[in-house]
Amino acid sequence: MAVGDILSVNGVLVGQVSEVFNRYAVARTVFEPGWEFPVYIGNSLTRGLFNGGAEPKITLISRAQRLSVGDVVISADPTLLMPGLAIGSVTQVTGGDSSPFWEAFLSFPYSVSDLRQVEVFLSSSPQP
């Protein structure tokens, strides 16, 4: 196992290895505040920025774009995560009239409290 390896459930991102030791590794998850990375949303590949936390969401989505509940969110930067990796799906789109951006809230096909086993995808190159 190496820094940058991906943790997933049924091909959907759960986390990424951030530190490796002799007998164990530490991983950040999609629920970690401050974990941000670019994503694509829906068939139109609308750009946004994933923001991890207790309630993960996508920010910086242009208001010129149209999103729908159920749109799939995938990774967009192959230098950070494997390209096209499923992240979750849109459950709600919000944005104030004065904001130039939409925000989208996500759902995941797993419950973090029920996780007992994850798949590990080895990265081709270590990540910081």
QUIKADA-V536383 format. One record per helix or strand of 2 or more residues. SS is the DSSP state (A for helix, B for strand). FROM is the first residue (numbers start at 0). LEN is the number of residues. If there is no record, write none. Layout:
ss-><SS/SS>
from-><FROM/FROM>
len-><LEN/LEN>
This chain:
ss-><B/B/B/B/B/B/B/B/B/A/B>
from-><5/11/24/35/45/56/71/85/100/111/118>
len-><4/9/5/6/6/6/4/9/7/3/3>
